[in-house]
Amino acid sequence: MKKRGSKGLLVLVLILVGVACQSSKSSEQSVGRNVTKPVSAHVDDEAFNRLNTILFEDFLNDNYGPHAIRANEGHMVLDSESYQSYLKLINIFDQSFIEAEMMRIQPCSAALDTLKFTGEIEAEWAPEVCAFDILYWIGGHEKPDGFEVKDLKIEEADAVSTMVFFDNSDNVQLPRAGSIMIEYRKQNDGWKILKLGKSR
């Protein structure tokens, strides 16, 4: 009888240990499913890639800034309203950037309005504050073939990076002098460009 009782006790202990192990395993799996893992920076990479591509293709490399149009009086005026609408339409800029752009182009607007520039260069004069034939942010006449974003740093709702440009020649990428510093801010509808700055 003692042998049988001892054997039964051993079986009972093994069953209890098995149940405890299974319960512990289930508990770990349950906790594992509820653990919130830290979000790595690469989650935002696609958002920044999209933002920077639009910045390069639709703004820096395909837009000369505000365009001059001929007023009813015959002289040129700056079409700042269309420019402002365009900046809002591409939906990559913070409102503060748009306001800063309106301030940046104000001297050109005032020069055109005051000097009644007709669009023809007369008496060796042209409104120097209005560089219509230059890609303002890139600082040249020729559009680059591509860009690369370096040193992207993300800190909570703010980020900064540097955009450099290159040209293709015989399947070789030739870097251009100069770059653009980009500041971003995260908003309810995603990341927006807060500020652009030329760097040389």
C-alpha positions as CSV (number, residue, x, y, z in Angstrom):
1,M,0.0,0.0,0.0
2,K,2.8,2.3,0.8
3,K,4.3,1.8,-2.6
4,R,1.1,2.4,-4.4
5,G,0.5,5.6,-2.3
6,S,4.0,6.8,-3.0
7,K,3.6,6.2,-6.7
8,G,0.2,8.1,-6.7
9,L,1.8,11.0,-4.9
10,L,4.6,11.1,-7.5
11,V,2.1,11.2,-10.4
12,L,0.1,13.9,-8.7
13,V,3.3,16.0,-8.2
14,L,4.2,15.6,-11.9
15,I,0.7,16.6,-13.0
16,L,0.8,19.7,-10.8
17,V,4.3,20.7,-12.2
18,G,3.0,20.2,-15.8
19,V,0.0,22.4,-15.2
20,A,2.1,25.1,-13.6
21,C,4.5,25.1,-16.5
22,Q,1.7,25.2,-19.0
23,S,0.1,28.1,-17.1
24,S,3.4,30.0,-17.0
25,K,3.9,29.5,-20.7
26,S,0.3,30.7,-21.5
27,S,0.9,33.7,-19.3
28,E,4.1,34.6,-21.1
29,Q,2.5,34.3,-24.5
30,S,-0.4,36.4,-23.3
31,V,1.9,39.1,-22.0
32,G,4.0,38.9,-25.2
33,R,0.9,39.7,-27.3
34,N,0.2,42.8,-25.3
35,V,3.7,44.2,-25.1
36,T,4.0,47.5,-27.0
37,K,7.3,47.4,-28.8
38,P,9.2,50.7,-29.5
39,V,8.6,52.0,-33.0
40,S,11.9,52.2,-34.9
41,A,12.8,55.2,-37.1
42,H,12.5,53.2,-40.3
43,V,8.7,53.4,-39.9
44,D,8.9,57.0,-40.8
45,D,11.4,56.5,-43.7
46,E,8.6,56.0,-46.3
47,A,6.9,59.3,-45.2
48,F,10.2,61.2,-45.5
49,N,11.0,59.6,-48.8
50,R,7.6,60.7,-50.2
51,L,8.0,64.2,-48.8
52,N,11.5,64.7,-50.1
53,T,10.6,63.3,-53.5
54,I,7.7,65.8,-53.9
55,L,10.0,68.6,-52.6
56,F,12.6,67.8,-55.2
57,E,10.5,66.9,-58.2
58,D,7.5,69.3,-57.8
59,F,9.1,72.3,-56.1
60,L,12.9,72.6,-56.1
61,N,13.5,71.2,-59.6
62,D,10.3,72.1,-61.4
63,N,9.3,75.5,-60.1
64,Y,11.0,78.8,-60.5
65,G,9.1,80.3,-57.6
66,P,6.4,82.9,-58.2
67,H,5.8,83.8,-61.8
68,A,5.5,87.3,-63.2
69,I,2.3,88.0,-65.2
70,R,1.4,91.0,-67.3
71,A,-1.0,93.4,-65.6
72,N,-3.7,95.3,-67.5
73,E,-1.5,98.3,-67.5
74,G,1.2,96.5,-69.4
75,H,3.9,96.0,-66.8
76,M,4.8,92.9,-64.9
77,V,3.4,92.0,-61.5
78,L,4.1,89.0,-59.3
79,D,1.4,86.4,-59.2
80,S,1.8,85.7,-55.5
81,E,-1.8,84.4,-55.1
82,S,-1.2,81.6,-57.5
83,Y,2.1,80.8,-55.9
84,Q,0.5,80.6,-52.4
85,S,-2.2,78.3,-53.8
86,Y,0.4,76.1,-55.4
87,L,2.3,75.8,-52.1
88,K,-0.8,74.7,-50.3
89,L,-1.9,72.4,-53.1
90,I,1.3,70.2,-53.0
91,N,0.6,69.8,-49.3
92,I,4.2,69.3,-48.0
93,F,4.7,72.6,-46.3
94,D,3.8,73.9,-42.9
95,Q,1.9,77.2,-42.9
96,S,4.8,79.0,-41.4
97,F,7.0,78.1,-44.5
98,I,4.3,79.5,-46.8
99,E,4.1,82.7,-44.8
100,A,8.0,83.0,-44.9
101,E,7.9,82.5,-48.7
102,M,5.4,85.4,-49.0
103,M,7.8,87.6,-47.1
104,R,10.7,86.4,-49.2
105,I,9.1,87.4,-52.5
106,Q,7.8,90.8,-51.2
107,P,10.9,92.8,-52.4
108,C,10.5,91.4,-55.9
109,S,6.8,92.2,-55.9
110,A,7.5,95.8,-54.7
111,A,10.2,96.3,-57.3
112,L,8.0,95.1,-60.2
113,D,5.1,97.3,-59.1
114,T,7.3,100.4,-58.4
115,L,9.5,100.2,-61.5
116,K,6.7,99.2,-63.9
117,F,9.0,96.5,-65.4
118,T,7.6,95.5,-68.9
119,G,9.6,92.3,-69.1
120,E,12.1,93.8,-71.5
121,I,15.6,94.6,-70.2
122,E,16.0,98.3,-71.0
123,A,18.9,100.6,-70.2
124,E,20.9,97.7,-68.8
125,W,18.3,97.4,-66.0
126,A,16.3,94.5,-64.7
127,P,14.9,93.9,-61.2
128,E,17.8,92.2,-59.6
129,V,15.7,91.0,-56.7
130,C,13.6,88.9,-59.2
131,A,15.7,86.0,-60.5
132,F,13.2,84.5,-62.8
133,D,15.7,82.4,-64.7
134,I,17.3,80.8,-61.6
135,L,16.1,77.9,-59.5
136,Y,16.2,79.8,-56.3
137,W,16.8,77.1,-53.7
138,I,19.2,75.1,-55.9
139,G,21.0,78.3,-56.9
140,G,21.5,77.7,-60.6
141,H,20.0,77.6,-64.1
142,E,20.2,73.8,-64.7
143,K,18.0,71.2,-63.1
144,P,20.0,68.5,-61.3
145,D,19.3,64.9,-62.3
146,G,18.8,63.6,-58.8
147,F,19.1,64.1,-55.1
148,E,20.1,62.3,-51.9
149,V,19.0,63.0,-48.4
150,K,21.7,62.6,-45.7
151,D,21.9,62.7,-41.9
152,L,18.2,62.4,-41.2
153,K,17.7,62.9,-37.5
154,I,14.3,62.4,-35.9
155,E,13.6,63.6,-32.3
156,E,10.0,63.1,-31.3
157,A,8.0,65.6,-33.4
158,D,11.0,67.4,-35.0
159,A,13.4,66.2,-37.6
160,V,16.2,67.6,-39.8
161,S,18.1,66.4,-42.8
162,T,20.4,67.6,-45.6
163,M,19.6,67.3,-49.3
164,V,22.4,67.1,-51.8
165,F,22.2,67.1,-55.6
166,F,23.9,65.3,-58.4
167,D,24.1,65.1,-62.2
168,N,24.4,62.0,-64.3
169,S,27.3,61.8,-66.8
170,D,28.1,58.5,-68.6
171,N,26.3,56.6,-65.9
172,V,28.4,58.3,-63.2
173,Q,26.8,60.5,-60.5
174,L,28.6,63.8,-60.2
175,P,27.8,65.7,-57.0
176,R,26.9,69.4,-57.2
177,A,28.3,72.0,-54.9
178,G,25.8,73.2,-52.3
179,S,23.0,71.6,-50.4
180,I,19.8,72.4,-48.6
181,M,19.0,71.9,-45.0
182,I,15.4,70.7,-44.3
183,E,13.6,71.1,-41.1
184,Y,10.4,69.0,-40.5
185,R,7.6,68.9,-37.9
186,K,5.1,66.1,-37.3
187,Q,1.5,67.2,-37.3
188,N,-1.8,65.5,-37.1
189,D,-1.9,64.8,-40.8
190,G,1.8,63.7,-41.0
191,W,5.2,65.3,-41.4
192,K,5.5,68.7,-43.0
193,I,8.4,70.9,-44.1
194,L,8.9,73.7,-41.6
195,K,12.0,75.4,-43.1
196,L,14.4,75.2,-46.0
197,G,17.9,76.7,-45.7
198,K,20.6,77.0,-48.3
199,S,24.0,75.8,-47.3
200,R,27.3,76.0,-49.2
